[in-house]
Amino acid sequence: MKTLVVVNPHSSNSRTGRRWPTIRNTLHNAIGQFEEGFTHGPDHATQLVREGLKSGAKRIISVGGDGTNNEVINGFFDDEKPINPDAQLGFVPRGTGGDLRKTLGIGRDLSSWQTVLIRAKTKPMDVGLVEYVSHTGETARRYFVNITSFGIGGLVDTKVNQSTKVFGGKISFMIGTVKAIAAYKNKLVNLTVKSPDGSTVFDKSIRINNIAVANGQYFGGGMWVAPKALMDDGLFDVVILGDMTRAQMIFKASRIYKGTHLDLPEVFSARGSLVEATSEEEVLIDMDGEQPGRLPIRLEIVPKAINFIVP
């Protein structure tokens, strides 16, 4: 099977580039011969994957973090059509947050992801397609694999990406969250969630701290925000953190890490395949750990879009 390995050498605070010879040997022992491509800037991973699939690659391995995985996912499509519906996608987790790997059950250590790649079990998984407003004010469309949120999550991304990540994912996101809580004011958002049959599940104007539209379960460096989400059920889990005060966010944050927050009176949830949100205020977006723009936003599920290599 022709394989392309897409490497973000700057992931894990640039440790991936320094450890690449060891990672390469472990990969070679797991999957045999492969071609490799190193990313050099934003969206380069998307370009590498598209070129690889069009030139006959049947398997793509993403070496990096959640942001790299997002770019790789987008490379599986061209003009919103799959380049090769039979292509496979595997992961070597090397990022700051590592939230996708937690949902998939892939460990960070070499032996864990090597075992997954050797066994090569595949499963078709959903992805999300998002329409939003980019930083330049233009309408943009992009796929995501894990979670897209809006509210304080977008500000957290900004704080994390502006600071050092030397302390690792969980600490970096905790520091970013504390900084964001100090600066953030809850936003009034018009939110609609619809089921696959077109019926309305949720339609309300609500003041929010954050809304997570979840395909996976974890975000923010380990927050178990959507503990019931499944990546192959054709539905988003929409978790709404309502009009929470700064004190509530600080003292109840541990419950989000534990996944026990869904029964809080300030938290609401819904399940659906289409989500739309607007606001008269500036509401920033978090998409797989990156901050690409702001509301208004439209998210739709793309069922069983990519064959993931899973444990």
Backbone bond lengths (Angstrom), bond angles and torsions (degrees), N, CA, C in turn:
res aa  C-N    CA-C-N  psi(-1)  N-CA   C-N-CA  omega(-1)  CA-C   N-CA-C  phi
1 M - - - 1.463 - - 1.526 109.25 -
2 K 1.328 116.67 123.10 1.462 120.20 178.69 1.513 109.54 -68.90
3 T 1.330 116.04 126.66 1.455 121.71 -172.90 1.525 110.55 -125.32
4 L 1.335 115.52 135.48 1.457 121.97 172.57 1.514 108.31 -114.26
5 V 1.324 116.72 126.68 1.459 122.66 175.80 1.527 108.05 -104.29
6 V 1.327 116.05 119.62 1.465 122.17 -178.97 1.520 108.09 -102.48
7 V 1.328 116.57 118.92 1.465 122.70 -171.42 1.525 110.77 -114.70
8 N 1.321 115.85 126.76 1.463 120.42 169.08 1.528 107.72 -98.34
9 P 1.327 117.89 99.29 1.473 120.13 -174.95 1.525 113.12 -67.04
10 H 1.344 117.26 -16.87 1.458 120.55 -178.28 1.526 112.39 -90.38
11 S 1.336 117.35 -4.61 1.460 119.47 178.90 1.523 110.60 -68.26
12 S 1.340 115.02 161.03 1.464 121.81 -176.97 1.527 110.81 54.97
13 N 1.348 114.38 44.78 1.468 120.72 178.66 1.535 111.84 57.04
14 S 1.354 115.36 39.32 1.478 125.42 178.11 1.529 113.77 71.91
15 R 1.327 117.07 7.98 1.468 118.64 176.94 1.523 111.67 -70.73
16 T 1.348 117.27 -25.38 1.463 119.91 -179.77 1.519 111.01 -61.25
17 G 1.328 116.41 -45.01 1.460 119.61 179.01 1.519 112.13 -61.56
18 R 1.329 116.61 -40.24 1.462 120.12 -178.85 1.531 111.24 -70.83
19 R 1.322 117.82 -31.18 1.465 121.52 -177.04 1.530 112.52 -96.23
20 W 1.330 117.02 5.24 1.447 119.19 -173.37 1.542 113.75 -57.51
21 P 1.342 121.31 -40.38 1.468 118.65 178.76 1.530 112.87 -56.49
22 T 1.330 117.99 -40.42 1.470 121.01 178.02 1.521 110.79 -68.68
23 I 1.342 116.63 -43.28 1.463 120.54 179.27 1.527 110.31 -63.02
24 R 1.339 116.16 -42.04 1.464 120.36 179.66 1.523 111.22 -59.71
25 N 1.320 117.76 -44.99 1.473 120.57 179.81 1.524 111.30 -63.13
26 T 1.327 116.82 -41.00 1.461 120.25 179.24 1.522 110.51 -65.06
27 L 1.331 116.47 -41.15 1.464 120.79 177.16 1.524 111.54 -62.87
28 H 1.325 115.93 -44.03 1.458 120.04 -179.76 1.525 110.77 -59.89
29 N 1.321 117.41 -41.01 1.461 120.70 178.10 1.522 112.28 -66.56
30 A 1.336 116.45 -26.69 1.464 120.57 -177.61 1.521 112.99 -84.87
31 I 1.343 117.39 -42.33 1.471 119.59 -170.28 1.524 113.82 -125.47
32 G 1.340 118.38 -2.30 1.457 119.67 -179.14 1.521 111.79 84.11
33 Q 1.332 116.70 -150.15 1.454 122.20 -175.49 1.528 111.03 -68.79
34 F 1.336 115.92 147.47 1.461 120.28 176.13 1.511 109.55 -157.36
35 E 1.321 115.36 160.57 1.456 122.05 170.96 1.523 107.69 -95.76
36 E 1.324 116.59 152.57 1.457 119.84 -178.87 1.515 110.66 -129.64
37 G 1.320 115.01 144.92 1.456 121.23 176.85 1.516 109.91 -136.37
38 F 1.334 117.20 131.92 1.457 122.23 -178.55 1.530 110.10 -101.52
39 T 1.318 116.37 136.41 1.457 119.92 179.74 1.523 110.07 -81.17
40 H 1.341 115.05 146.03 1.466 121.06 -177.19 1.521 113.09 -123.28
41 G 1.330 117.40 3.87 1.451 119.52 -179.49 1.511 110.99 172.19
42 P 1.328 117.67 -177.78 1.464 121.75 -178.49 1.529 112.58 -58.19
43 D 1.335 114.95 135.43 1.472 124.14 176.32 1.535 113.88 66.61
44 H 1.334 117.85 5.39 1.465 118.94 177.16 1.523 111.18 -65.93
45 A 1.347 117.11 -34.31 1.466 120.09 177.95 1.520 110.59 -61.10
46 T 1.326 117.49 -39.89 1.473 121.50 177.90 1.520 110.44 -59.48
47 Q 1.323 116.32 -45.70 1.463 121.11 179.34 1.524 111.29 -62.48
48 L 1.337 117.33 -44.33 1.458 121.08 -179.02 1.532 111.24 -62.02
49 V 1.336 116.60 -42.43 1.465 120.13 -178.95 1.521 110.78 -66.51
50 R 1.315 117.65 -44.70 1.469 120.74 179.38 1.531 110.65 -58.70
51 E 1.323 115.23 -47.12 1.471 119.05 -179.77 1.525 110.48 -63.48
52 G 1.344 116.36 -40.49 1.457 119.97 -179.64 1.518 112.57 -64.30
53 L 1.312 117.70 -45.43 1.465 121.05 -179.48 1.532 110.97 -66.24
54 K 1.321 116.55 -38.98 1.469 119.61 179.94 1.520 111.94 -69.77
55 S 1.336 116.71 -22.29 1.461 119.66 178.98 1.531 112.19 -97.09
56 G 1.331 116.64 10.64 1.460 119.23 170.53 1.506 117.52 109.74
57 A 1.332 118.67 2.06 1.461 119.70 177.55 1.528 110.19 -65.08
58 K 1.322 116.06 135.65 1.467 121.79 179.70 1.526 111.84 -104.76
59 R 1.335 115.36 -15.56 1.460 119.78 -177.38 1.529 108.83 -140.00
60 I 1.332 115.47 132.39 1.456 122.60 177.78 1.527 107.79 -116.19
61 I 1.325 116.82 133.24 1.461 121.72 174.49 1.523 108.00 -115.66
62 S 1.333 116.99 123.01 1.457 122.67 179.75 1.525 109.38 -95.93
63 V 1.345 116.36 120.48 1.459 122.12 178.78 1.528 107.60 -112.56
64 G 1.334 115.69 100.27 1.457 120.04 -177.60 1.509 110.13 166.42
65 G 1.333 115.34 -158.58 1.447 120.75 -177.61 1.509 112.49 -102.09
66 D 1.333 115.75 -164.05 1.454 120.77 -176.31 1.526 112.03 -64.86
67 G 1.331 117.25 -34.22 1.452 119.81 176.51 1.519 112.10 -65.96
68 T 1.331 116.46 -40.61 1.466 120.86 175.84 1.517 110.37 -63.29
69 N 1.334 116.53 -43.97 1.470 120.19 178.42 1.524 111.37 -58.73
70 N 1.334 116.52 -38.62 1.462 119.83 178.22 1.522 111.02 -61.97
71 E 1.317 116.76 -45.20 1.466 119.92 178.79 1.525 111.18 -64.08
72 V 1.316 116.85 -40.45 1.464 120.88 179.88 1.532 110.41 -63.16
73 I 1.334 117.06 -44.64 1.461 121.40 178.29 1.524 110.91 -55.39
74 N 1.329 116.13 -44.22 1.462 119.85 -179.29 1.520 112.37 -64.30
75 G 1.336 117.12 -26.60 1.452 119.94 178.04 1.520 114.41 -71.38
76 F 1.323 117.81 -14.82 1.468 121.32 177.73 1.525 112.26 -74.52
77 F 1.336 116.84 -9.79 1.458 121.34 -176.89 1.519 110.69 -123.35
78 D 1.331 115.48 148.99 1.456 122.21 173.23 1.520 106.95 -138.27
79 D 1.323 117.09 124.01 1.469 121.74 -172.53 1.525 110.85 53.15
80 E 1.349 115.17 39.08 1.463 124.12 177.12 1.534 112.84 60.60
81 K 1.324 115.56 26.94 1.462 121.48 172.61 1.522 108.68 -123.67
82 P 1.347 117.92 139.17 1.469 119.43 179.39 1.519 111.32 -64.05
83 I 1.317 116.44 134.51 1.468 120.21 179.47 1.524 110.33 -71.28
84 N 1.324 117.06 -43.43 1.463 122.54 176.29 1.529 108.25 -143.25
85 P 1.339 118.53 99.94 1.469 121.13 -176.58 1.524 113.77 -59.42
86 D 1.331 118.08 -18.87 1.463 121.31 -178.36 1.527 113.15 -92.91
87 A 1.317 117.75 -5.17 1.464 120.68 -177.50 1.524 110.61 -65.17
88 Q 1.331 115.36 151.89 1.460 122.00 -178.74 1.532 110.63 -110.78
89 L 1.333 114.74 153.88 1.463 120.79 179.46 1.520 110.11 -130.40
90 G 1.338 115.90 123.17 1.453 121.64 176.51 1.518 110.76 -118.14
91 F 1.337 116.17 165.78 1.459 121.06 -173.25 1.528 111.74 -131.13
92 V 1.339 114.20 137.97 1.454 122.01 166.19 1.528 105.36 -117.94
93 P 1.347 118.99 99.74 1.466 121.88 -172.72 1.522 111.84 -68.27
94 R 1.353 115.77 119.99 1.456 120.33 -178.24 1.524 112.41 -139.84
95 G 1.342 118.01 20.68 1.451 118.95 -171.37 1.512 115.12 -100.28
96 T 1.340 114.73 -179.18 1.456 121.50 179.66 1.521 111.10 -71.64
97 G 1.357 116.21 -49.76 1.462 119.80 -176.59 1.512 113.84 -84.32
98 G 1.332 116.52 -50.14 1.462 120.85 -179.96 1.514 113.59 65.65
99 D 1.336 117.40 33.46 1.466 119.41 -175.34 1.523 112.88 -75.84
100 L 1.330 118.59 -37.36 1.464 120.02 -179.76 1.519 111.36 -62.23
101 R 1.327 117.15 -41.54 1.461 119.87 -176.84 1.526 111.56 -62.41
102 K 1.338 117.56 -30.01 1.461 120.35 179.41 1.522 110.64 -66.19
103 T 1.328 117.38 -43.39 1.459 120.42 177.48 1.528 110.97 -63.79
104 L 1.334 116.52 -40.95 1.465 120.48 -178.65 1.522 112.61 -76.20
105 G 1.335 117.59 -16.99 1.455 120.34 -179.52 1.511 113.99 79.85
106 I 1.336 116.50 30.60 1.466 122.11 179.08 1.526 108.44 -103.54
107 G 1.330 117.44 125.09 1.455 121.19 179.26 1.514 111.91 -75.46
108 R 1.320 115.66 163.44 1.462 121.08 -179.77 1.532 112.64 -80.33
109 D 1.337 117.68 -25.37 1.457 120.70 -175.13 1.527 111.33 -73.32
110 L 1.326 116.08 158.36 1.462 122.00 -175.25 1.525 112.44 -57.64
111 S 1.324 116.61 -44.52 1.460 119.25 -174.76 1.523 111.97 -64.98
112 S 1.342 117.62 -31.50 1.462 120.93 -177.88 1.526 111.21 -67.14
113 W 1.337 117.17 -56.01 1.459 117.54 -177.55 1.523 112.23 -73.09
114 Q 1.340 117.60 -25.81 1.459 119.45 174.91 1.525 110.29 -63.67
115 T 1.326 117.57 -43.76 1.461 121.59 178.97 1.524 111.07 -61.14
116 V 1.332 116.43 -41.79 1.472 120.26 179.21 1.527 110.40 -61.12
117 L 1.328 117.41 -44.61 1.460 120.84 -177.88 1.530 111.76 -70.34
118 I 1.331 117.67 -34.51 1.462 120.30 178.47 1.527 110.37 -65.25
119 R 1.332 116.52 -44.32 1.470 119.89 -178.63 1.523 111.84 -71.85
120 A 1.333 116.64 -30.28 1.468 123.30 171.14 1.523 113.67 53.92
121 K 1.310 116.90 41.57 1.462 120.13 173.33 1.529 108.68 -79.08
122 T 1.338 116.96 130.58 1.458 120.13 -178.71 1.521 111.08 -113.36
123 K 1.319 114.89 151.22 1.457 121.53 178.95 1.522 108.82 -147.44
124 P 1.338 118.21 128.57 1.465 119.06 178.08 1.525 111.02 -70.29
125 M 1.328 115.85 129.43 1.452 122.32 -176.51 1.535 111.16 -122.28
126 D 1.333 114.52 154.58 1.460 120.93 177.22 1.524 111.08 -78.05
127 V 1.322 115.93 156.63 1.459 122.57 165.62 1.521 107.21 -133.70
128 G 1.321 116.23 169.15 1.457 120.94 177.27 1.514 110.67 -111.74
129 L 1.333 116.48 147.85 1.462 122.81 175.03 1.528 107.52 -115.23
130 V 1.330 116.14 125.22 1.461 122.36 -172.22 1.528 110.54 -117.83
131 E 1.322 115.41 137.25 1.466 122.21 169.18 1.522 107.24 -116.29
132 Y 1.335 117.50 129.17 1.461 122.00 -173.31 1.522 108.88 -153.98
133 V 1.322 116.07 -178.72 1.463 121.86 178.22 1.523 108.35 -103.13
134 S 1.325 116.48 123.35 1.469 121.06 -177.80 1.522 110.49 -78.12
135 H 1.334 115.91 175.44 1.459 121.06 -179.51 1.528 112.21 -64.63
136 T 1.327 116.92 -21.12 1.464 120.28 178.43 1.521 112.36 -88.56
137 G 1.334 116.59 -0.53 1.459 120.55 179.25 1.506 114.61 89.30
138 E 1.324 117.59 2.86 1.462 121.52 -179.49 1.523 110.47 -94.31
139 T 1.330 116.20 154.59 1.458 120.90 174.58 1.522 109.15 -73.57
140 A 1.324 116.74 130.78 1.468 121.96 -179.74 1.523 108.99 -126.59
141 R 1.325 115.70 154.08 1.459 122.02 177.02 1.525 108.36 -130.07
142 R 1.308 115.70 135.70 1.457 120.31 -173.97 1.525 110.01 -155.84
143 Y 1.334 115.87 148.62 1.461 121.10 175.83 1.525 109.78 -89.12
144 F 1.330 115.58 152.01 1.457 120.12 169.90 1.519 108.59 -136.37
145 V 1.335 115.55 157.20 1.460 120.17 -174.20 1.519 112.35 -111.31
146 N 1.316 118.01 -30.95 1.461 120.30 -171.82 1.527 111.48 -107.60
147 I 1.332 117.30 -84.17 1.458 121.63 -177.15 1.524 109.97 -141.18
148 T 1.324 115.50 135.44 1.453 121.58 166.46 1.520 107.44 -112.63
149 S 1.330 116.49 129.38 1.457 119.99 178.32 1.519 109.14 -128.98
150 F 1.323 115.89 166.44 1.455 120.06 175.50 1.516 108.54 -147.54
151 G 1.346 113.49 144.94 1.454 121.19 -171.12 1.513 108.42 123.08
152 I 1.321 116.24 -132.89 1.452 119.71 -178.59 1.530 111.82 -66.40
153 G 1.343 117.52 -24.14 1.466 120.59 -179.28 1.515 112.98 -58.35
154 G 1.331 117.20 -39.65 1.462 119.89 177.90 1.509 112.27 -65.01
155 L 1.331 116.17 -36.82 1.461 119.77 178.16 1.526 111.21 -71.23
156 V 1.334 117.33 -36.28 1.465 120.92 176.08 1.525 109.99 -59.05
157 D 1.351 116.91 -46.02 1.465 120.27 178.17 1.525 111.23 -55.94
158 T 1.320 115.39 -44.58 1.465 119.61 -179.62 1.522 110.85 -60.19
159 K 1.325 116.91 -45.55 1.464 120.87 -179.42 1.531 111.13 -65.04
160 V 1.344 116.96 -42.09 1.462 120.25 -178.83 1.523 110.96 -65.94
161 N 1.328 116.88 -44.68 1.460 120.36 -176.06 1.520 112.73 -73.32
162 Q 1.337 116.60 -15.17 1.471 119.81 176.60 1.522 112.39 -89.06
163 S 1.330 116.67 -7.24 1.462 120.37 -175.08 1.522 110.60 -117.76
164 T 1.322 116.15 171.73 1.461 120.45 177.27 1.522 110.69 -69.53
165 K 1.341 116.20 148.50 1.461 121.24 177.43 1.532 110.65 -113.07
166 V 1.335 114.66 22.08 1.457 120.04 -174.26 1.531 112.06 -64.86
167 F 1.334 116.66 -23.88 1.468 119.71 -177.54 1.522 113.16 -85.44
168 G 1.327 117.59 0.98 1.455 120.25 179.30 1.519 112.11 93.49
169 G 1.356 115.39 173.50 1.447 121.41 -171.02 1.507 114.94 -64.01
170 K 1.331 117.69 -53.56 1.457 120.37 -172.54 1.516 111.25 -62.70
171 I 1.342 117.54 -46.88 1.462 120.84 -179.24 1.525 110.57 -66.26
172 S 1.340 116.95 -41.69 1.468 120.17 -179.68 1.517 111.21 -60.19
173 F 1.338 116.81 -44.34 1.463 119.71 -179.23 1.528 111.56 -73.43
174 M 1.323 118.22 -31.53 1.465 119.63 175.83 1.519 110.93 -64.82
175 I 1.341 116.85 -43.05 1.462 120.61 177.70 1.523 110.31 -64.04
176 G 1.344 116.20 -44.22 1.461 120.48 178.41 1.520 112.00 -62.14
177 T 1.336 116.90 -37.95 1.462 120.97 179.25 1.519 111.25 -65.66
178 V 1.334 116.95 -43.81 1.467 120.71 179.06 1.535 110.17 -61.37
179 K 1.322 117.58 -43.72 1.466 121.14 178.24 1.521 110.92 -62.85
180 A 1.356 116.46 -41.10 1.462 120.49 -178.98 1.527 111.24 -67.52
181 I 1.339 117.16 -41.00 1.463 120.74 179.24 1.525 110.29 -58.81
182 A 1.320 116.77 -39.91 1.463 120.73 -178.84 1.524 112.17 -65.52
183 A 1.335 117.35 -28.39 1.465 120.68 -173.77 1.532 113.90 -104.33
184 Y 1.312 117.82 -16.88 1.471 121.58 -168.75 1.528 112.77 -87.81
185 K 1.332 115.53 142.87 1.465 122.63 171.14 1.525 108.19 -119.31
186 N 1.329 116.90 133.63 1.463 121.40 -177.96 1.526 111.38 -57.13
187 K 1.337 115.88 147.29 1.461 122.70 -173.04 1.532 111.21 -113.54
188 L 1.331 115.92 147.26 1.457 121.43 174.68 1.523 108.38 -90.22
189 V 1.323 115.94 119.80 1.463 122.19 -173.11 1.529 109.93 -127.35
190 N 1.326 115.89 138.80 1.461 121.82 171.53 1.526 107.85 -93.67
191 L 1.328 117.39 115.95 1.462 122.20 -172.18 1.523 110.80 -120.73
192 T 1.344 115.48 132.24 1.465 122.20 175.39 1.522 108.95 -128.77
193 V 1.326 116.93 132.85 1.462 123.20 175.32 1.518 107.58 -125.21
194 K 1.343 116.23 130.59 1.460 120.87 -179.64 1.525 110.54 -123.83
195 S 1.317 115.80 149.27 1.466 122.81 179.06 1.522 109.53 -85.77
196 P 1.348 117.91 169.73 1.465 119.98 -179.14 1.529 114.28 -59.19
197 D 1.331 118.36 -26.10 1.465 120.14 179.04 1.526 113.01 -84.82
198 G 1.339 116.90 3.07 1.451 121.43 177.12 1.513 115.37 92.01
199 S 1.318 117.49 -6.31 1.458 120.14 179.45 1.524 110.35 -74.02
200 T 1.324 115.63 150.02 1.467 121.47 -177.62 1.526 110.33 -85.11
201 V 1.324 116.01 125.43 1.460 122.49 179.49 1.523 110.80 -94.77
202 F 1.337 115.90 -37.16 1.469 121.85 -177.77 1.511 107.84 -148.68
203 D 1.331 117.44 131.80 1.466 121.53 178.46 1.520 107.76 -151.78
204 K 1.341 115.64 102.46 1.454 118.20 -171.25 1.529 110.37 -159.47
205 S 1.313 116.00 148.26 1.453 121.97 168.56 1.518 107.09 -92.22
206 I 1.334 116.66 121.57 1.458 120.50 -170.40 1.527 110.13 -142.93
207 R 1.323 116.08 140.84 1.466 120.17 175.69 1.527 107.85 -84.62
208 I 1.326 115.84 127.06 1.470 119.56 -170.02 1.521 111.87 -128.15
209 N 1.316 113.54 151.57 1.452 121.17 166.52 1.528 109.14 -87.48
210 N 1.328 115.77 -44.46 1.460 120.29 179.13 1.523 109.53 -163.33
211 I 1.323 115.99 149.81 1.462 122.09 173.35 1.518 107.74 -128.07
212 A 1.326 116.41 123.91 1.462 122.23 178.51 1.520 109.36 -105.92
213 V 1.322 115.98 121.03 1.464 121.97 174.37 1.527 105.72 -100.58
214 A 1.335 114.94 104.20 1.462 120.41 -162.37 1.525 112.83 -108.62
215 N 1.327 113.85 125.42 1.461 121.51 164.90 1.523 108.17 -95.09
216 G 1.345 116.24 -45.20 1.456 122.99 171.67 1.514 110.83 -93.21
217 Q 1.330 116.24 -170.76 1.465 120.48 -172.19 1.527 114.55 -107.34
218 Y 1.320 117.77 -28.92 1.473 121.21 -171.60 1.525 111.29 -113.88
219 F 1.322 115.16 147.88 1.465 120.36 169.35 1.528 108.62 -153.24
220 G 1.344 116.05 175.33 1.457 120.20 176.61 1.512 114.67 62.88
221 G 1.328 117.52 34.70 1.454 120.43 177.51 1.515 114.41 72.91
222 G 1.342 116.94 32.73 1.463 119.62 173.78 1.514 115.56 120.61
223 M 1.344 119.22 2.80 1.457 120.81 175.75 1.534 109.48 -71.20
224 W 1.332 116.22 125.34 1.470 121.70 -177.53 1.530 108.13 -88.81
225 V 1.322 115.22 67.37 1.460 120.67 -168.03 1.521 113.27 -73.19
226 A 1.338 117.89 -29.75 1.468 121.71 -176.92 1.522 109.75 -130.30
227 P 1.332 117.54 71.37 1.471 120.74 -172.38 1.520 114.77 -64.68
228 K 1.343 118.08 -15.16 1.460 120.70 -179.17 1.529 112.99 -101.24
229 A 1.327 117.58 0.36 1.463 120.84 -176.16 1.522 111.34 -70.08
230 L 1.320 115.91 139.87 1.462 123.81 175.33 1.520 108.29 -122.36
231 M 1.325 116.31 140.57 1.457 120.14 -175.34 1.523 113.46 -89.56
232 D 1.319 117.42 6.60 1.465 119.50 -178.73 1.526 112.46 -135.65
233 D 1.351 117.35 23.22 1.463 119.78 -176.36 1.523 113.64 -105.17
234 G 1.345 117.84 2.02 1.454 120.65 178.53 1.516 114.47 72.66
235 L 1.336 117.72 19.47 1.458 121.95 -177.59 1.529 110.90 -139.48
236 F 1.338 115.60 147.66 1.451 121.83 166.52 1.526 109.02 -88.11
237 D 1.321 116.48 145.56 1.453 121.46 163.46 1.529 106.49 -97.06
238 V 1.318 116.93 117.29 1.463 122.07 -178.15 1.525 108.00 -101.55
239 V 1.320 116.91 113.80 1.461 122.30 -177.40 1.530 108.42 -111.72
240 I 1.318 115.41 120.40 1.463 122.21 -173.72 1.519 109.33 -108.59
241 L 1.335 116.23 113.67 1.461 121.26 170.60 1.517 106.35 -90.41
242 G 1.328 116.71 109.27 1.452 121.91 -169.93 1.516 114.32 -75.13
243 D 1.322 115.85 -145.58 1.459 121.89 -172.23 1.532 110.67 -79.41
244 M 1.333 114.93 66.95 1.457 121.00 -177.32 1.524 110.61 -84.40
245 T 1.320 116.38 140.93 1.462 120.96 176.15 1.536 109.64 -77.95
246 R 1.329 115.78 168.83 1.458 119.81 176.99 1.528 110.53 -61.39
247 A 1.329 116.52 -40.61 1.466 119.48 179.89 1.529 110.74 -64.45
248 Q 1.324 117.65 -40.59 1.463 120.39 178.06 1.522 111.15 -63.74
249 M 1.326 116.68 -41.09 1.462 119.73 179.22 1.526 111.22 -62.57
250 I 1.321 116.94 -41.88 1.466 120.49 -178.27 1.529 111.06 -69.02
251 F 1.331 116.12 -47.87 1.459 119.34 -173.29 1.533 113.09 -80.28
252 K 1.331 117.69 -18.93 1.454 120.17 -179.89 1.529 112.62 -106.85
253 A 1.332 117.18 2.89 1.467 120.39 -179.17 1.521 111.85 -60.57
254 S 1.330 117.29 -34.70 1.468 120.20 -178.90 1.522 111.41 -61.22
255 R 1.341 117.10 -29.42 1.462 120.09 179.45 1.531 111.31 -70.16
256 I 1.333 116.85 -30.89 1.464 119.27 176.90 1.533 109.75 -69.24
257 Y 1.326 117.22 -38.81 1.465 119.78 176.94 1.525 111.44 -64.28
258 K 1.326 116.65 -33.02 1.463 121.12 -178.92 1.529 112.78 -87.20
259 G 1.332 117.74 -11.68 1.452 121.18 -177.92 1.514 113.96 76.04
260 T 1.336 118.00 23.10 1.469 122.05 -178.02 1.532 111.62 -109.32
261 H 1.324 117.19 19.86 1.465 121.88 -174.53 1.519 114.23 -89.42
262 L 1.329 117.78 -11.86 1.465 120.02 -171.67 1.525 113.12 -66.67
263 D 1.326 117.95 -20.23 1.456 120.13 179.03 1.525 113.35 -94.80
264 L 1.340 117.44 6.39 1.458 120.21 175.55 1.532 109.79 -70.52
265 P 1.332 118.75 144.67 1.470 120.21 -178.90 1.526 113.51 -65.28
266 E 1.352 117.42 -20.31 1.468 120.74 -179.99 1.519 112.85 -88.50
267 V 1.327 117.30 -0.36 1.459 121.78 -174.86 1.527 110.05 -114.53
268 F 1.336 115.57 134.28 1.459 122.43 177.61 1.521 108.36 -126.10
269 S 1.333 116.71 157.78 1.459 119.33 178.28 1.527 109.76 -145.68
270 A 1.322 115.17 154.51 1.459 122.49 177.64 1.514 107.79 -153.06
271 R 1.323 116.73 161.36 1.463 120.97 177.69 1.520 108.56 -127.13
272 G 1.332 115.60 136.71 1.450 119.54 -179.20 1.513 111.11 -169.85
273 S 1.326 115.36 174.94 1.468 121.00 -178.16 1.525 112.85 -108.48
274 L 1.341 116.30 -6.62 1.465 121.26 179.10 1.521 108.96 -140.25
275 V 1.330 116.21 130.06 1.456 121.88 -179.42 1.523 108.26 -131.06
276 E 1.343 115.92 132.84 1.459 121.22 176.26 1.521 109.13 -130.98
277 A 1.335 116.47 141.57 1.459 120.49 179.96 1.522 109.89 -147.17
278 T 1.332 115.33 139.01 1.460 122.16 175.87 1.529 108.41 -134.38
279 S 1.329 115.51 163.04 1.456 120.36 176.31 1.522 108.70 -161.02
280 E 1.322 116.12 149.53 1.453 120.33 174.44 1.530 111.06 -83.36
281 E 1.324 116.78 -9.07 1.457 122.33 177.29 1.529 109.69 -99.95
282 E 1.323 116.64 165.69 1.461 119.86 174.41 1.523 108.82 -78.62
283 V 1.325 116.32 117.91 1.454 122.17 179.45 1.519 107.54 -122.52
284 L 1.330 117.10 116.29 1.459 122.78 -175.17 1.524 111.14 -83.03
285 I 1.332 115.09 153.38 1.464 123.03 -176.78 1.522 109.99 -106.63
286 D 1.316 115.88 142.75 1.471 123.10 167.21 1.519 106.60 -114.48
287 M 1.328 117.64 120.71 1.461 121.73 179.79 1.529 108.92 -125.32
288 D 1.324 116.39 107.71 1.466 121.20 -179.12 1.528 111.88 50.78
289 G 1.337 115.56 40.91 1.453 120.24 175.83 1.513 115.86 86.05
290 E 1.330 118.07 2.93 1.452 121.75 178.56 1.529 109.51 -118.12
291 Q 1.341 116.89 162.63 1.457 121.39 -176.40 1.527 109.46 -118.05
292 P 1.375 117.48 89.21 1.461 120.36 -171.18 1.520 115.94 -89.87
293 G 1.370 118.07 -13.45 1.456 118.06 -175.72 1.519 111.37 168.87
294 R 1.333 116.07 -145.89 1.454 120.87 -171.05 1.538 110.97 -148.00
295 L 1.343 114.12 174.80 1.453 120.95 174.74 1.531 109.95 -69.51
296 P 1.374 116.23 158.64 1.469 130.12 6.82 1.526 112.78 -71.76
297 I 1.350 114.35 158.59 1.455 119.89 -175.31 1.522 110.50 -142.31
298 R 1.318 114.91 148.06 1.468 122.02 174.77 1.524 107.64 -136.29
299 L 1.322 117.26 126.97 1.460 121.74 -178.06 1.517 109.73 -125.93
300 E 1.317 116.09 131.12 1.456 120.44 176.75 1.523 110.40 -131.13
301 I 1.314 115.84 144.75 1.460 120.62 -179.23 1.522 109.63 -79.88
302 V 1.327 116.40 143.27 1.463 122.58 172.64 1.527 105.77 -116.48
303 P 1.335 117.73 99.76 1.471 120.27 -170.78 1.527 113.19 -67.74
304 K 1.346 114.23 137.71 1.468 122.19 172.53 1.527 112.09 45.25
305 A 1.322 114.88 52.68 1.466 121.11 -171.59 1.519 113.58 -83.46
306 I 1.360 118.18 -31.18 1.471 121.88 -174.14 1.514 109.36 -138.02
307 N 1.330 115.65 141.90 1.466 121.77 178.74 1.529 109.78 -86.09
308 F 1.333 116.33 103.66 1.454 121.57 -179.90 1.527 110.04 -84.50
309 I 1.337 115.84 142.77 1.466 121.27 169.52 1.528 106.28 -87.34
310 V 1.329 116.42 116.94 1.465 121.91 -169.71 1.520 110.60 -127.65
311 P 1.358 117.98 161.91 1.458 121.06 175.65 1.522 111.89 -61.18
